[in-house]
Amino acid sequence: MNYELSDAHKGLQAEMGNFCRAEIAPGSAIFDEAPPDEAAARMRKNLKKLAGTGFLNLLLGEDLLGSCVVGEELARVCPSTFLTAMTSAIAFGRGVKRFGTNTQQERHLPLLAAGDGIGAFACTEAEAGSDLAGMQTAAERRNGHWILNGEKDLVTNAPLADFFLVFAWTHREAGLERGTTLFLIEREASGVTIGSPLATMGLRGAPTAGIRLENCTVTDEAILGGTAGEGWGRMQDLLEEIKLAISVLCVGIGMACMEESTSHAKTKKAFGKPIGLFEGVGAKLATMYMFNDIGRMMICRAACAIEQRDPESPVLSSCAKLFTSEGVGQIADLAMQVHGGHGYLKGAAVERLYRDARFAELAYGTSEMQRAFIARESLDRFRAA
């Protein structure tokens, strides 16, 4: 495999990097303390700016490697903006792009690409996180309509979202593989209630809340793809791309940690010389570089596998997510150590990045879940041999 980026991707990377440093980076720290209304207004402006560059349209397209390359530049300067954009354009938008009917695509995709509509993906519940079989949200067929009832927890973008992709039972007795469906639900639909924004440890600019569905009534046109009972397979395919995007978030945060630490190591002096010249500090910087570089290569491999419909793409995306999410945790810890007490102060860049990094091991399948899936795939392969 050739890991050298094409000239087109190098150009996109440079263009996106310049844009993010000029337009997104100056306000990224403000998200950490801004009131919910102000943070929401700033995030909408950021999405409109990104739409103007074509970034949101790129996330919606088929060039996964290109979206990873430019996504890292955004995640490096503002992880919260990356998470919000990713949730809207990939977790919601790519689902519509890949599986939606023509009508659904025509309704949602132009709005997402222009930053005029924001999407969210609602699959987690308070009592059914990793165990989706424990999900309670269900849709019942009555008089030619579907009636949805249930509550979804920790929905990224919920306070901002105009559309929700909601995972629900439609035939519980058939099991997850044949008895679940993804529904496209409008924010203004009757019976939809958005909870108050939740205070999170990190990534505070990416608003999170729960949603409640109480006798929410929709037609067959709200079923993603138009056919009930296909939710599980479609969600598994979509999760590959989401895990890839979370991996990009990790490398972006990791690069920001390394840049902050390298700058500090060059300017901070101890015993008459820059601390970067001390072996212990230099070793930490080297470890950061290693995690970021290997993580990036794993992302490239997984992206290519998904694009080529390689049967191994699910396990490769899990490997990338597992390695980068645990790697960025170690990187953030090393960055804090390099900065010492000043890195521990509220408002320090590495203090914010340290909190942001912790999200990745929990989101869209914990590290424990990724290991279980990778092990199961390995055992199945061994058995088949």
KOLMIPA-171587 format. One record per residue: x, y, z of N, C-alpha, C in turn; residue in three letters. Coordinates in steps of 0.02 Angstrom, whole numbers, padded with zeros to 5 digits, always signed. Example, Ala and Ser with C-alpha at 12.3 -4.5 7.8 and 13.67 -1.06 7.14 Angstrom:
BEGIN
+00660-00284+00390+00615-00225+00390+00660-00165+00390ALA +00642-00112+00354+00684-00053+00357+00645+00002+00394SER 
This chain:
BEGIN
+00042-00060+00000+00000+00000+00000+00044+00062+00000MET +00026+00111-00042+00063+00173-00045+00032+00223+00004ASN +00071+00242+00054+00045+00287+00105+00055+00360+00086TYR +00084+00373+00029+00094+00442+00007+00028+00471-00017GLU +00010+00529+00008-00051+00561-00013-00046+00585-00085LEU -00101+00584-00120-00102+00611-00188-00093+00687-00185SER -00075+00716-00242-00068+00789-00244-00134+00824-00227ASP -00190+00794-00249-00255+00823-00233-00268+00823-00158ALA -00252+00767-00125-00262+00763-00053-00215+00810-00015HIS -00153+00816-00040-00106+00863-00008-00132+00934-00014LYS -00161+00950-00071-00188+01017-00081-00247+01030-00034GLY -00292+00980-00028-00348+00986+00018-00324+00995+00090LEU -00273+00957+00108-00246+00960+00176-00219+01030+00192GLN -00179+01056+00146-00150+01122+00157-00204+01177+00159ALA -00251+01172+00113-00305+01222+00112-00347+01220+00175GLU -00364+01159+00197-00405+01152+00257-00366+01174+00319MET -00302+01159+00321-00261+01179+00378-00259+01255+00385GLY -00248+01289+00329-00245+01362+00331-00313+01392+00352ASN -00367+01364+00324-00433+01388+00341-00448+01379+00416PHE -00434+01319+00442-00450+01305+00512-00410+01348+00560CYS -00347+01360+00544-00307+01403+00588-00332+01474+00588ARG -00357+01497+00531-00379+01567+00525-00450+01577+00550ALA -00495+01529+00535-00566+01540+00546-00596+01502+00606GLU -00568+01445+00623-00598+01402+00675-00559+01406+00740ILE -00493+01403+00736-00451+01400+00796-00461+01458+00844ALA -00467+01521+00821-00472+01577+00869-00529+01571+00919PRO -00584+01537+00902-00639+01533+00949-00647+01466+00982GLY -00600+01420+00971-00610+01351+00995-00611+01347+01071SER -00568+01385+01105-00565+01381+01178-00627+01411+01210ALA -00662+01456+01175-00721+01490+01204-00776+01439+01219ILE -00780+01386+01178-00832+01336+01189-00831+01307+01259PHE -00772+01305+01289-00764+01272+01353-00805+01304+01409ASP -00815+01370+01406-00849+01405+01459-00912+01442+01436GLU -00926+01441+01371-00982+01480+01345-01049+01452+01368ALA -01098+01494+01382-01165+01471+01397-01193+01432+01338PRO -01240+01386+01350-01266+01344+01296-01290+01382+01234PRO -01326+01437+01244-01353+01474+01187-01296+01504+01145ASP -01247+01532+01179-01190+01562+01143-01150+01508+01107GLU -01138+01451+01140-01101+01397+01109-01138+01371+01048ALA -01205+01365+01052-01244+01341+00996-01239+01389+00936ALA -01243+01454+00950-01238+01503+00896-01170+01501+00863ALA -01118+01494+00903-01050+01489+00876-01042+01426+00833ARG -01071+01371+00856-01063+01309+00819-01099+01313+00752MET -01158+01343+00751-01193+01352+00688-01152+01393+00639ARG -01120+01445+00664-01077+01487+00621-01018+01446+00594LYS -00989+01405+00637-00933+01363+00615-00955+01315+00560ASN -01014+01285+00567-01038+01239+00516-01051+01275+00450LEU -01076+01336+00454-01086+01374+00393-01019+01390+00360LYS -00970+01406+00400-00903+01419+00372-00876+01356+00338LYS -00884+01299+00371-00860+01236+00342-00897+01219+00278LEU -00961+01234+00277-01000+01222+00216-00972+01262+00158ALA -00950+01324+00172-00922+01366+00120-00858+01338+00090GLY -00821+01298+00128-00759+01268+00101-00773+01203+00063THR -00834+01177+00069-00849+01112+00039-00834+01054+00085GLY -00814+01069+00147-00795+01015+00193-00853+00969+00209PHE -00912+00998+00223-00970+00956+00240-00990+00913+00181LEU -00984+00940+00121-01000+00901+00061-00950+00844+00052ASN -00887+00857+00070-00836+00805+00066-00852+00748+00115LEU -00874+00765+00176-00892+00713+00224-00950+00671+00199LEU -00995+00702+00161-01052+00666+00135-01035+00623+00074LEU -00977+00636+00043-00959+00602-00019-00927+00535-00008GLY -00897+00510-00062-00868+00442-00062-00793+00440-00049GLU -00761+00499-00046-00688+00502-00037-00673+00499+00038ASP -00674+00439+00066-00663+00432+00138-00593+00453+00159LEU -00543+00435+00119-00475+00454+00136-00468+00530+00136LEU -00498+00563+00086-00496+00636+00084-00529+00667+00145GLY -00586+00639+00166-00620+00666+00224-00579+00656+00288SER -00541+00601+00291-00498+00589+00348-00440+00639+00350CYS -00411+00652+00292-00354+00698+00288-00373+00768+00311VAL -00429+00794+00284-00448+00861+00303-00481+00863+00372VAL -00514+00807+00391-00544+00804+00457-00493+00810+00513GLY -00434+00782+00502-00382+00788+00553-00363+00861+00565GLU -00362+00901+00512-00345+00971+00519-00397+01007+00562GLU -00461+00991+00552-00513+01022+00593-00510+00997+00665LEU -00502+00932+00674-00500+00904+00742-00440+00931+00781ALA -00387+00948+00746-00327+00974+00778-00339+01042+00810ARG -00380+01085+00778-00390+01152+00804-00453+01158+00847VAL -00504+01116+00832-00566+01120+00872-00601+01052+00871CYS -00585+01009+00918-00616+00943+00920-00692+00945+00924PRO -00719+00995+00959-00792+01000+00966-00825+01012+00898SER -00797+01057+00858-00825+01071+00793-00821+01010+00748THR -00766+00974+00753-00760+00912+00714-00815+00863+00733PHE -00825+00854+00799-00875+00805+00821-00945+00824+00799LEU -00962+00887+00803-01028+00910+00780-01036+00900+00705THR -00985+00919+00667-00988+00912+00594-00991+00838+00574ALA -00950+00796+00608-00949+00725+00593-01017+00693+00608MET -01046+00711+00665-01110+00682+00684-01164+00699+00633THR -01164+00762+00611-01215+00783+00563-01204+00752+00494SER -01143+00755+00469-01130+00735+00400-01116+00661+00391ALA -01089+00628+00443-01073+00557+00436-01123+00514+00473ILE -01130+00524+00539-01175+00481+00578-01247+00486+00552ALA -01268+00547+00533-01335+00555+00504-01332+00556+00427PHE -01291+00600+00400-01292+00612+00328-01271+00553+00285GLY -01219+00518+00306-01196+00461+00266-01248+00405+00268ARG -01286+00401+00323-01340+00352+00325-01392+00367+00272GLY -01410+00431+00265-01458+00450+00214-01428+00441+00144VAL -01364+00458+00136-01332+00452+00071-01328+00379+00048LYS -01312+00334+00093-01301+00265+00075-01366+00225+00070ARG -01414+00240+00113-01473+00197+00118-01539+00231+00105PHE -01539+00297+00102-01602+00333+00096-01633+00327+00027GLY -01699+00338+00024-01734+00341-00039-01715+00406-00075THR -01733+00411-00138-01718+00472-00175-01750+00533-00142ASN -01811+00524-00119-01846+00579-00085-01810+00599-00021THR -01787+00550+00018-01752+00566+00080-01686+00601+00065GLN -01650+00579+00014-01588+00612-00004-01599+00683-00027GLN -01649+00693-00069-01663+00760-00094-01686+00807-00039GLU -01718+00779+00012-01742+00820+00068-01686+00841+00114ARG -01640+00796+00130-01592+00809+00183-01521+00828+00160HIS -01495+00797+00108-01425+00806+00091-01406+00877+00072LEU -01445+00912+00031-01426+00982+00016-01423+01026+00078PRO -01470+01016+00124-01470+01056+00185-01409+01042+00228LEU -01390+00978+00233-01331+00960+00273-01267+00989+00242LEU -01260+00983+00176-01200+01007+00142-01193+01082+00147ALA -01249+01118+00149-01247+01191+00153-01243+01217+00224ALA -01245+01172+00273-01245+01194+00343-01310+01224+00365GLY -01363+01216+00325-01429+01243+00341-01471+01193+00381ASP -01449+01132+00385-01483+01080+00424-01430+01041+00461GLY -01446+01019+00521-01399+00982+00563-01431+00916+00583ILE -01393+00862+00577-01418+00796+00593-01390+00768+00658GLY -01425+00718+00685-01403+00684+00746-01420+00610+00739ALA -01384+00569+00777-01392+00496+00774-01411+00473+00844PHE -01473+00448+00852-01499+00429+00917-01506+00354+00923ALA -01457+00322+00955-01460+00250+00963-01451+00228+01035CYS -01417+00268+01076-01401+00248+01145-01458+00263+01192THR -01468+00219+01241-01517+00230+01294-01483+00221+01361GLU -01513+00250+01412-01484+00248+01479-01472+00176+01503ALA -01518+00131+01487-01512+00061+01508-01491+00015+01451GLU -01472+00044+01395-01451+00003+01338-01398+00040+01299ALA -01337+00041+01326-01282+00073+01292-01251+00024+01243GLY -01204-00016+01267-01173-00066+01224-01220-00124+01209SER -01268-00137+01254-01315-00192+01245-01378-00166+01210ASP -01375-00162+01143-01432-00134+01106-01493-00179+01109LEU -01484-00242+01126-01542-00286+01133-01586-00265+01191ALA -01558-00225+01236-01596-00200+01293-01633-00136+01278GLY -01630-00113+01216-01664-00052+01196-01739-00056+01208MET -01768-00001+01230-01840+00001+01243-01879+00040+01190GLN -01846+00084+01155-01882+00124+01104-01911+00078+01050THR -01976+00087+01037-02010+00043+00990-02059+00083+00947ALA -02070+00058+00887-02119+00087+00842-02174+00035+00828ALA -02236+00055+00839-02293+00011+00829-02333+00034+00769GLU -02352-00015+00728-02391+00000+00668-02465+00006+00685ARG -02495+00065+00670-02566+00076+00684-02597+00118+00628ARG -02649+00092+00598-02688+00130+00549-02645+00162+00495ASN -02597+00124+00470-02555+00149+00416-02499+00196+00438GLY -02489+00204+00503-02437+00247+00529-02393+00208+00579HIS -02335+00237+00595-02291+00209+00646-02294+00256+00706TRP -02304+00227+00765-02307+00265+00828-02245+00247+00868ILE -02201+00297+00879-02138+00285+00915-02143+00310+00986LEU -02118+00268+01032-02113+00286+01102-02046+00263+01130ASN -02016+00305+01171-01952+00286+01202-01910+00348+01215GLY -01852+00337+01246-01806+00391+01262-01736+00372+01240GLU -01702+00419+01208-01632+00410+01187-01588+00454+01230LYS -01530+00429+01247-01485+00461+01294-01421+00484+01259ASP -01390+00537+01284-01324+00559+01260-01322+00566+01184LEU -01369+00604+01157-01372+00614+01085-01332+00676+01066VAL -01274+00666+01036-01234+00723+01014-01272+00763+00961THR -01270+00829+00968-01305+00876+00924-01379+00885+00939ASN -01406+00847+00987-01478+00851+00999-01504+00923+01009ALA -01469+00965+01048-01496+01033+01057-01497+01074+00993PRO -01455+01055+00944-01451+01093+00881-01488+01060+00824LEU -01500+00996+00828-01518+00956+00769-01587+00973+00741ALA -01591+00971+00675-01654+00979+00640-01685+00911+00622ASP -01640+00859+00618-01662+00792+00599-01627+00741+00644PHE -01663+00687+00657-01634+00633+00698-01641+00566+00661PHE -01588+00527+00664-01591+00458+00640-01600+00415+00703LEU -01659+00386+00711-01677+00352+00773-01682+00277+00763VAL -01648+00240+00805-01647+00167+00803-01701+00140+00849PHE -01746+00098+00823-01803+00074+00863-01824+00003+00843ALA -01856-00031+00890-01887-00095+00875-01948-00085+00830TRP -01955-00129+00781-02018-00132+00743-02049-00202+00747THR -02008-00250+00769-02033-00319+00777-01985-00354+00825HIS -01995-00342+00890-01947-00365+00940-01936-00440+00937ARG -01989-00479+00922-01982-00551+00921-01934-00576+00867GLU -01922-00535+00816-01878-00555+00762-01804-00544+00779ALA -01790-00512+00835-01721-00500+00855-01691-00439+00821GLY -01630-00422+00842-01598-00361+00817-01589-00361+00741LEU -01569-00418+00713-01551-00419+00642-01611-00408+00596GLU -01670-00428+00616-01729-00421+00573-01785-00380+00603ARG -01777-00361+00666-01832-00328+00699-01821-00256+00718GLY -01769-00224+00690-01755-00154+00706-01754-00112+00643THR -01767-00047+00652-01773-00001+00595-01744+00066+00614THR -01715+00100+00566-01693+00169+00574-01745+00216+00546LEU -01767+00264+00586-01818+00312+00566-01787+00382+00560PHE -01808+00419+00510-01790+00489+00502-01845+00531+00534LEU -01827+00564+00589-01876+00602+00628-01858+00676+00626ILE -01906+00717+00608-01895+00790+00608-01900+00817+00680GLU -01861+00868+00693-01863+00899+00760-01933+00923+00778ARG -01969+00949+00728-02034+00978+00741-02091+00926+00741GLU -02074+00863+00733-02126+00812+00732-02163+00810+00799ALA -02228+00797+00797-02266+00794+00859-02241+00737+00902SER -02238+00749+00967-02216+00697+01013-02141+00695+01025GLY -02103+00740+00994-02030+00742+01004-02013+00797+01054VAL -01978+00778+01107-01956+00827+01158-01880+00822+01165THR -01847+00878+01160-01774+00881+01167-01758+00901+01239ILE -01715+00863+01272-01697+00878+01340-01650+00938+01345GLY -01636+00960+01406-01589+01015+01417-01519+00992+01401SER -01476+01038+01376-01406+01019+01362-01372+00992+01424PRO -01333+00939+01414-01297+00907+01470-01227+00936+01476LEU -01205+00944+01538-01137+00968+01550-01088+00909+01544ALA -01042+00913+01497-00995+00859+01485-00925+00877+01509THR -00886+00826+01521-00817+00835+01545-00775+00872+01492MET -00781+00851+01430-00743+00882+01376-00787+00891+01315GLY -00757+00914+01260-00793+00925+01198-00858+00964+01210LEU -00852+01017+01250-00910+01053+01273-00945+01093+01218ARG -00911+01104+01162-00943+01140+01108-00989+01097+01067GLY -00983+01031+01073-01027+00984+01038-01086+00969+01084ALA -01143+01003+01076-01197+00997+01125-01228+00927+01127PRO -01245+00905+01187-01272+00838+01198-01334+00842+01242THR -01384+00802+01225-01445+00800+01265-01480+00734+01250ALA -01532+00720+01289-01575+00663+01275-01635+00686+01234GLY -01669+00638+01203-01732+00654+01169-01786+00604+01192ILE -01847+00627+01194-01903+00585+01214-01954+00582+01157ARG -01977+00522+01143-02029+00511+01092-02091+00486+01127LEU -02144+00525+01123-02207+00507+01155-02262+00507+01101GLU -02280+00447+01081-02331+00439+01028-02313+00482+00967ASN -02249+00480+00949-02226+00515+00890-02251+00477+00828CYS -02291+00509+00788-02325+00476+00732-02293+00495+00666THR -02270+00444+00628-02239+00456+00563-02267+00406+00513VAL -02255+00420+00449-02277+00374+00396-02219+00330+00374THR -02232+00286+00326-02180+00244+00299-02123+00284+00268ASP -02137+00345+00248-02086+00387+00218-02030+00405+00266GLU -02042+00396+00331-01991+00411+00381-01943+00353+00391ALA -01957+00294+00363-01912+00237+00370-01853+00246+00324ILE -01793+00244+00351-01733+00251+00310-01731+00196+00257LEU -01732+00215+00194-01732+00166+00140-01800+00141+00121GLY -01850+00155+00163-01919+00136+00146-01941+00067+00167GLY -01895+00026+00194-01913-00042+00213-01897-00054+00287THR -01947-00075+00325-01937-00089+00397-01899-00154+00406ALA -01865-00159+00463-01830-00221+00480-01758-00224+00458GLY -01731-00171+00427-01663-00172+00402-01616-00126+00442GLU -01639-00106+00500-01600-00058+00539-01533-00083+00564GLY -01531-00146+00586-01469-00172+00616-01412-00173+00566TRP -01423-00203+00508-01369-00207+00458-01346-00139+00436GLY -01394-00093+00426-01375-00026+00404-01336+00011+00458ARG -01356+00001+00521-01320+00034+00574-01248+00007+00581MET -01239-00058+00571-01172-00087+00575-01127-00059+00520GLN -01154-00052+00459-01115-00023+00405-01098+00050+00421ASP -01146+00086+00448-01134+00156+00464-01083+00164+00520LEU -01084+00118+00568-01037+00122+00624-00965+00115+00602LEU -00952+00080+00546-00884+00077+00520-00857+00147+00506GLU -00897+00187+00472-00875+00254+00454-00873+00299+00515GLU -00918+00289+00563-00917+00329+00624-00854+00313+00664ILE -00837+00250+00671-00776+00231+00708-00714+00259+00674LYS -00715+00260+00608-00659+00290+00571-00654+00364+00588LEU -00711+00399+00590-00711+00470+00605-00688+00484+00676ALA -00707+00441+00724-00683+00449+00792-00607+00440+00795ILE -00580+00395+00754-00508+00385+00750-00474+00449+00725SER -00505+00482+00676-00478+00545+00651-00479+00598+00706VAL -00533+00600+00744-00536+00646+00801-00478+00635+00848LEU -00463+00572+00861-00408+00554+00907-00341+00580+00882CYS -00327+00568+00819-00262+00590+00792-00259+00667+00791VAL -00315+00700+00776-00316+00772+00779-00299+00799+00848GLY -00331+00770+00900-00316+00790+00969-00244+00773+00986ILE -00222+00714+00965-00153+00693+00978-00102+00741+00948GLY -00116+00764+00887-00070+00811+00855-00070+00878+00891MET -00128+00900+00914-00131+00962+00952-00091+00957+01017ALA -00097+00899+01051-00058+00888+01112+00017+00890+01098CYS +00037+00858+01043+00108+00855+01026+00134+00925+01009MET +00095+00964+00972+00117+01031+00954+00125+01075+01016GLU +00075+01072+01061+00080+01111+01122+00141+01090+01164GLU +00153+01025+01167+00208+01000+01208+00275+01016+01177SER +00280+01011+01111+00343+01026+01078+00361+01099+01086THR +00311+01143+01078+00323+01215+01087+00345+01230+01159SER +00312+01198+01207+00330+01209+01277+00400+01183+01291HIS +00417+01125+01263+00483+01095+01275+00539+01137+01246ALA +00524+01176+01195+00575+01219+01164+00586+01284+01203LYS +00533+01308+01235+00538+01374+01267+00549+01370+01343THR +00523+01318+01375+00531+01311+01447+00602+01287+01462LYS +00635+01321+01509+00704+01303+01526+00710+01278+01598LYS +00755+01232+01607+00772+01207+01674+00847+01192+01675ALA +00880+01213+01728+00952+01202+01735+00990+01230+01674PHE +00965+01286+01648+01001+01322+01596+00991+01298+01525GLY +00944+01252+01513+00933+01229+01445+00860+01210+01435LYS +00836+01210+01372+00766+01192+01358+00752+01121+01384PRO +00693+01112+01413+00677+01047+01442+00672+00992+01389ILE +00661+01011+01326+00658+00961+01273+00724+00924+01263GLY +00778+00954+01287+00843+00921+01280+00855+00868+01333LEU +00812+00866+01383+00818+00813+01433+00787+00748+01406PHE +00820+00693+01419+00800+00630+01389+00728+00611+01406GLU +00707+00623+01468+00640+00604+01488+00586+00641+01449GLY +00597+00705+01436+00548+00744+01398+00550+00724+01325VAL +00610+00717+01297+00616+00696+01228+00583+00629+01214GLY +00588+00583+01262+00557+00517+01254+00481+00523+01252ALA +00454+00569+01291+00381+00579+01289+00359+00605+01222LYS +00395+00653+01194+00378+00680+01129+00383+00626+01075LEU +00433+00583+01081+00441+00529+01032+00382+00480+01035ALA +00359+00466+01096+00302+00420+01104+00239+00451+01074THR +00229+00516+01084+00172+00550+01053+00175+00543+00977MET +00233+00556+00949+00241+00552+00876+00224+00481+00852TYR +00248+00431+00888+00236+00362+00868+00161+00346+00866MET +00125+00364+00920+00053+00349+00922+00016+00384+00866PHE +00033+00447+00854-00002+00484+00802+00012+00455+00732ASN +00075+00439+00719+00093+00415+00653+00063+00346+00638ASP +00068+00301+00686+00039+00234+00676-00037+00239+00671ILE -00067+00281+00714-00138+00290+00711-00161+00315+00643GLY -00125+00362+00614-00142+00389+00549-00138+00334+00495ARG -00088+00292+00499-00082+00238+00450-00139+00188+00457MET -00160+00174+00518-00216+00129+00528-00281+00159+00500MET -00289+00224+00507-00346+00258+00479-00346+00252+00403ILE -00288+00263+00372-00283+00258+00299-00301+00188+00275CYS -00276+00138+00311-00290+00069+00291-00365+00053+00297ARG -00395+00074+00353-00466+00061+00363-00508+00098+00312ALA -00490+00161+00296-00527+00200+00248-00526+00168+00179ALA -00467+00145+00159-00461+00112+00094-00502+00047+00092CYS -00501+00010+00148-00539-00052+00151-00614-00039+00145ALA -00638+00013+00178-00709+00030+00174-00727+00051+00103ILE -00685+00092+00072-00699+00115+00004-00701+00057-00045GLU -00659+00006-00034-00655-00051-00080-00702-00107-00060GLN -00745-00096-00009-00791-00147+00016-00754-00211+00034ARG -00696-00203+00064-00656-00260+00087-00693-00293+00145ASP -00699-00361+00145-00733-00395+00200-00701-00382+00268PRO -00637-00362+00269-00603-00350+00332-00614-00279+00358GLU -00650-00237+00322-00657-00167+00342-00688-00159+00412SER -00737-00200+00433-00764-00190+00500-00712-00199+00555PRO -00671-00251+00550-00621-00262+00602-00564-00211+00597VAL -00548-00188+00536-00496-00137+00529-00518-00071+00559LEU -00581-00053+00550-00605+00010+00580-00607+00004+00656SER -00623-00055+00682-00621-00065+00754-00550-00061+00781SER -00503-00090+00744-00432-00087+00765-00408-00015+00767CYS -00427+00024+00715-00406+00094+00713-00436+00133+00771ALA -00501+00121+00784-00533+00156+00839-00504+00138+00906LYS -00490+00074+00917-00462+00050+00980-00392+00080+00991LEU -00350+00076+00940-00280+00099+00947-00278+00175+00957PHE -00314+00212+00915-00309+00285+00920-00342+00312+00982THR -00397+00282+01004-00431+00308+01064-00389+00296+01127SER -00358+00238+01132-00315+00226+01190-00249+00264+01182GLU -00227+00272+01119-00165+00308+01107-00171+00382+01125GLY -00227+00413+01107-00234+00484+01122-00240+00496+01197VAL -00267+00447+01233-00268+00453+01306-00198+00455+01334GLY -00154+00413+01308-00084+00414+01331-00048+00477+01309GLN -00064+00500+01248-00033+00562+01224-00052+00620+01268ILE -00116+00626+01284-00139+00682+01326-00108+00679+01395ALA -00099+00619+01422-00067+00611+01487+00006+00633+01484ASP +00041+00614+01430+00110+00635+01422+00116+00710+01414LEU +00068+00739+01377+00069+00812+01367+00061+00848+01434ALA +00017+00823+01475+00008+00853+01541+00073+00848+01582MET +00108+00791+01576+00170+00782+01613+00224+00829+01589GLN +00227+00839+01524+00277+00886+01496+00265+00957+01522VAL +00202+00976+01527+00186+01044+01549+00190+01052+01624HIS +00188+00997+01661+00192+01002+01733+00132+01037+01763GLY +00142+01072+01818+00087+01104+01853+00048+01154+01812GLY +00082+01187+01765+00047+01237+01725-00003+01205+01676HIS +00010+01143+01657-00038+01108+01614-00100+01088+01652GLY -00096+01084+01718-00152+01064+01760-00200+01121+01775TYR -00179+01182+01758-00220+01240+01773-00280+01245+01726LEU -00336+01265+01753-00396+01276+01712-00382+01329+01659LYS -00401+01313+01598-00390+01359+01543-00329+01344+01502GLY -00284+01301+01527-00226+01282+01487-00249+01238+01429ALA -00215+01246+01372-00236+01208+01312-00233+01133+01325ALA -00180+01109+01357-00174+01037+01367-00225+01011+01418VAL -00246+01054+01464-00298+01034+01511-00363+01020+01474GLU -00380+01063+01427-00441+01053+01387-00434+00992+01342ARG -00377+00984+01310-00366+00926+01266-00367+00861+01306LEU -00342+00863+01367-00342+00804+01411-00413+00780+01422TYR -00459+00828+01434-00529+00810+01445-00563+00788+01381ARG -00546+00822+01326-00575+00803+01261-00556+00732+01241ASP -00494+00713+01256-00469+00648+01234-00507+00589+01265ALA -00533+00599+01325-00564+00543+01361-00627+00517+01328ARG -00660+00559+01288-00722+00540+01254-00713+00479+01209PHE -00656+00475+01176-00649+00427+01121-00652+00354+01143ALA -00630+00339+01203-00632+00269+01225-00703+00247+01244GLU -00748+00294+01250-00816+00279+01272-00867+00279+01215LEU -00855+00320+01164-00905+00333+01112-00908+00279+01059ALA -00970+00264+01038-00982+00218+00982-00945+00151+00990TYR -00951+00124+01049-00918+00060+01064-00856+00070+01106GLY -00860+00052+01169-00803+00060+01215-00744+00018+01192THR -00687+00030+01223-00628-00010+01207-00641-00084+01221SER -00679-00098+01274-00695-00168+01290-00736-00200+01234GLU -00783-00162+01207-00825-00187+01152-00783-00197+01088MET -00737-00152+01075-00694-00159+01016-00651-00222+01022GLN -00623-00233+01081-00581-00293+01090-00622-00357+01082ARG -00683-00356+01110-00726-00415+01104-00742-00430+01031ALA -00757-00378+00992-00773-00387+00921-00712-00412+00882PHE -00654-00382+00894-00593-00402+00858-00576-00475+00875ILE -00582-00493+00939-00567-00561+00960-00615-00611+00928ALA -00679-00593+00926-00729-00637+00896-00715-00648+00821ARG -00696-00595+00787-00680-00601+00716-00619-00646+00706GLU -00569-00638+00750-00508-00679+00745-00524-00752+00758SER -00566-00766+00808-00584-00835+00823-00624-00867+00766LEU -00669-00828+00737-00709-00854+00680-00664-00870+00622ASP -00615-00828+00610-00569-00841+00554-00527-00903+00566ARG -00505-00911+00628-00465-00969+00645-00506-01033+00638PHE -00570-01029+00660-00613-01087+00656-00625-01107+00583ARG -00635-01058+00541-00647-01071+00470-00587-01102+00438ALA -00527-01085+00461-00466-01114+00431-00458-01186+00450ALA 
